[in-house]
Amino acid sequence: MKKKLSVLLPSVLIAAVLCTGLAGCGKDGGQEKDLTKVTLNEVAHSIFYAPMYVAIEEGYFEEEGIDLELINGFGADKVMTAVLSGEADIGFMGSEASIYVYSQNPDDYIVNFAQLTQRAGNFLVSREPMEDFQWSDLRGSSVLGGRKGGMPQMVFEYILKKNNLDPTADMDIDQSIDFGSTAAAFSGGLADFTVEFEPSATLLEKEGAGYVVASLGVDSGYVPYTAYSARQSYIEENPELIQGFTNALQKGMDYVQNHTPEEIAEVIAPQFKETDLEDITTIVTRYYEQDTWKEDLIFEEESFTLLQDILDEAGELEQRVPYEDLVNTEFAAKAAER
């Protein structure tokens, strides 16, 4: 035994000396890559986007040579402004935003290169339990809705119309309250129903102030709800960086596909320090069971067409825009093949 130790010890010492003398050692004992700073502006910080936070917490961006700075933009309009101005390198938001600004910058489109979620992430919360809820139950009620032209509100209206309801005539939808304040307003007694993202839906249930009666993600079907985008010029100037960024996201997607909600919740918990692990697990399970996350990041043309159909029905689409101009699947396809 002693002889074996005497042979191994110099090797360990040599490795330690080499590691100290280099710029740094990675998890595998190799030299760390020089990291490139990338600023990502997200539309909201939500458990809905779990695969991205898995990629952050598991160090997948660093593995791809990226030092990621994550900024909460608090709304797609603000994220888009940051991307257009160059304040952010990459934006994460509903891809309808890229359609809205299509005609404003014809020489440098905002291009979607990776789709993260394939279902809406919000839920309809009632003031009372409704085990046999039907969308027709909203007739004559008051509802706290979302911002006009935003995906939450448009998907809500899309579902209502699918169920033969007129959003303006059959109910009173209040769109005057800020996105982050609707749960508090509902808890305070305003409206019969509210449309909420997590963790607000779960917290309302825990307080006994509301009950989740329907998932907009389930009832709207597969919708390209959120995607990563950047200026066309940025993508053309930084193809390796965009590929590395997409690779890291794909690793996060793979993790989510191959692990339980409990395991996912534990990994992303540091991103949500104000939410206890039990609630994170409950929320991840809800999204997991309704097939929220794609297996890959490829933004299909069929999904883009559906998105424009939803915009059109909501009266928010001035003209159809070409899929080829606003979607690039090259990086997502390569990431899926790895």
Secondary structure as GFF3:
##gff-version 3
##sequence-region A 1 338
A	DSSP	alpha_helix	2	21	.	.	.	ID=ss1
A	DSSP	beta_strand	36	42	.	.	.	ID=ss2
A	DSSP	three_ten_helix	47	49	.	.	.	ID=ss3
A	DSSP	alpha_helix	50	57	.	.	.	ID=ss4
A	DSSP	alpha_helix	60	63	.	.	.	ID=ss5
A	DSSP	beta_strand	66	72	.	.	.	ID=ss6
A	DSSP	alpha_helix	76	85	.	.	.	ID=ss7
A	DSSP	beta_strand	90	93	.	.	.	ID=ss8
A	DSSP	alpha_helix	96	100	.	.	.	ID=ss9
A	DSSP	beta_strand	110	117	.	.	.	ID=ss10
A	DSSP	beta_strand	122	126	.	.	.	ID=ss11
A	DSSP	three_ten_helix	135	138	.	.	.	ID=ss12
A	DSSP	beta_strand	142	144	.	.	.	ID=ss13
A	DSSP	alpha_helix	151	162	.	.	.	ID=ss14
A	DSSP	beta_strand	172	174	.	.	.	ID=ss15
A	DSSP	three_ten_helix	179	181	.	.	.	ID=ss16
A	DSSP	alpha_helix	182	187	.	.	.	ID=ss17
A	DSSP	beta_strand	193	197	.	.	.	ID=ss18
A	DSSP	alpha_helix	200	207	.	.	.	ID=ss19
A	DSSP	beta_strand	211	215	.	.	.	ID=ss20
A	DSSP	alpha_helix	216	220	.	.	.	ID=ss21
A	DSSP	beta_strand	226	231	.	.	.	ID=ss22
A	DSSP	alpha_helix	232	237	.	.	.	ID=ss23
A	DSSP	alpha_helix	239	257	.	.	.	ID=ss24
A	DSSP	alpha_helix	261	268	.	.	.	ID=ss25
A	DSSP	three_ten_helix	269	271	.	.	.	ID=ss26
A	DSSP	alpha_helix	277	289	.	.	.	ID=ss27
A	DSSP	alpha_helix	301	313	.	.	.	ID=ss28
A	DSSP	alpha_helix	323	326	.	.	.	ID=ss29
A	DSSP	alpha_helix	330	337	.	.	.	ID=ss30
###
